[in-house]
Amino acid sequence: MNRYLIFCFLIILSLSGFSITINCNSEKISIEGHDLDYLLDTKRKLDIKSIPFDNFKNYKKSAPNFGFYDGVVWLKFKINCPVSKVLVLELENPNLDIVQIYEKNNNEKKFKYLTSSGDYFPFSHRKTEHRFFQFPLHFTQNITKEIIIRIDNHGDQLYIPISLSNQENLAKRDYFEQYISGIYFGILLFVLLLNLFIYLVIKEEANLYYLLYLAGLIFLQLGLSGYGFQFIWKNSPYFANHSLPILASFSVFALLKFTRLFLNTKEIIPKIDKILHIVSLIILTNIGISFIDLFFAYKTSIVIINILTLLLNIAIIPITIFAIMQKFKPGRFFLLAFIVLIISVFAFILRNFGILSSNIFTNYSLQIGSSFEVILLSFAIVDKFKTFKDESLSRLEEMNFLKSRQNEILEKQVMERTFEINLQKEKLASKNREITDSITYAKRIQNAILPPVDLIKKHLPDNFVLYLPKDIVAGDFYWLENVNNKIIFAVADCTGHGVPGAMVSVVCYNALNRAVWEYGLTEPAKILDKVTDLVIETFSKSNEEVKDGMDIALCSIEPATGKLEFAGANNPLYLVNKNELIEIKPDRQPIGKHANRVPFKNNTIELNKGDLIYIFSDGFADQFGGISGKKFMYKQLKQLFMDLSQKSLPEQSNIIESRFNDWKGELEQIDDVCIIAVKV
């Protein structure tokens, strides 16, 4: 795709001949192959003192070209100048590694060293700051100079255009070439900016790789032309020596990725795409090899990228033709771009072989070809975007049509479904009313078995009962009986809440009544032991294992003696006496099945006038709420009872209920709440 990459098409020319003297009367002299002799030193053993001059051969072809050569080439020719003047010997290949110049006048016996140059030295090493290698030669009248040039090459394409001219002609030539280069790099930069804008608009991955290809091509051409070493990496001989395979590999990799994405080879030619993917990986590996500062690695990277470039240039055209046959219209510009590039490459090659004459078109065929290539590829990108846009508009119109038809169908279906949903909704509402009515009736039954307010007031004159079920029916319940001059009352929390909890509460409520009236028990601990047996017995009748039961705080007060007995299953009793809260701890076991059940402990307390008794379920302490959405906890519940201990019990009940609602806020009530307070 450029001068460096197409040298893989060239072969080493046949060699033999004799030495010819060049006359310097012309304004500019191109030293063709038949005007010079050469000697190959592949092992780099010779120096100027040990050169076997008899072994030099004449290079008969027009363009001095030694292919991909690793070694030293010695070139020898004579220049006759009848007048005194200064001429510039120029080597128009800016990428030579090491160049050494020797001269001998016709009246001298030995060659003397003039200077050395090459991209193995910093650019500042050059006596003439120019992208090509220029060496001033001083002639006096009727002097014939014999020139020897030693070129040490390390695997690059060794193409050596040599000319002899004066400073004025070189200045004119440089002005013209800089004008042409400015146009060429201006085109590349314009295309780069244009495609950057396109990429920012459409965000297509293929365009990103095309941008990378353009950037790589610009820097590669700067390296090939010598402008890169002259202006950008002038103090880095390492990069000057390695830039060409690095930049060439990077450019080819980006172009190959662009080609695969642009032509969609993964879909239209999947087998070929796999091969191209493998080639991409090889090229990436070659970039890494190019950085290795070893002659063998450098030479290998040169050979790999030139071979792959040649094969890809040949392969891309049939791949593009196949894509066009698959009705991919943007492929036409893509195909034309590579045809133009290949024509320009062959024009350059034919000029080097002397088959085509040297003129502005053949001399700059690579620049012309690559310029048209990037422009045509940009046309291909725009055409693909236009095709995609047209197809999208066509699909959009089709979708709008289908959408309108679908909307009509959907409206009809929605009406039918709405009618069905309304029927189902009415059925569900009817079922819900039936269930709600049933649960509401169950609440009436549950309320009927709870001790009435008058009965509690009769036996416990100063009290309050705060009962806040989570659902219509509850798993919490309170219980009271008067047996043998003892007032026995309790707060129970059955497993679950709602309907399941209410069903368990009926079983537990019945067990309490049986323990007292059927078995004649009045001591709280013995009552709980018997209730446990009765509950387990009831649930053991099922074929399934039922572990439901309850937690309970059970109290017995004997008004005549002021004695309080208490037993608890997981639920405690709080006794407030003279601004002090005493917690009577329960047994850590429930009413129901338990792995290590033991008899319940009976606690006896002597009451004093004014003592406050609180028994409760865990619903209040476990409720989430407050600013942080945390549990209320038993510590706060104790403090709340202490703070309210000086107030009347009806007032306490109102404040506790209000505090519960404030704490809960917008959060859901998680459990039933039941609290009984009694003042002695």
Secondary structure, DSSP 8 states (H G I E B T S, - for coil): --HHHHGGG-----------EEETTSSEEEE-GGG-EEEEETT----TTS--GGG-EE--SSS-EEEEEEEEEEEEEEEEESS-EEEEEEE--TT-SEEEEEEEETT-SS-EEEEEE-TTS-GGG-SS--SSEEEEEEE-TTEEEEEEEEEEEEEEEEE--EEEE-HHHHHHHHHHHHHHHHHHHHHHHHHHHHHHHHHHHH--HHHHHHHHHHHHHHHHHHHHHTHIIIIISTT-HHHHHHHHHHHHHHHHHHHHHHHHHHHTHHHH-HHHHHHHHHHHHHHHHHHHHHHS-SHHHHHHHHHHHHHHHHHHHHHHHHHHHHHHHTT-TTHHHHHHHHHHHHHHHHHHHHHHTTSS--SHHHHTHHHHHHHHHHHHHHHHHHHHHHHHHHHHHHHHHHHHHHHHHHHHHHHHHHHHHHHHHHHHHHHHHHHHHHHHHHHHHHHHHHHHHS--HHHHHHHSSSEEEEEE-SSSS-SEEEEEEEETTEEEEEEEEESSSHHHHHHHHHHHHHHHHIIIIIT---SHHHHHHHHHHHHHHHHTTSSS-----EEEEEEEEETTTTEEEEEEEB--EEEE-SS-EEEE--BS--BS--TT------EEEE--TT-EEEEE-STTTT-EETTTTEE-HHHHHHHHHHHHTTS-HHHHHHHHHHHHHHHHTTS---S-EEEEEEE-
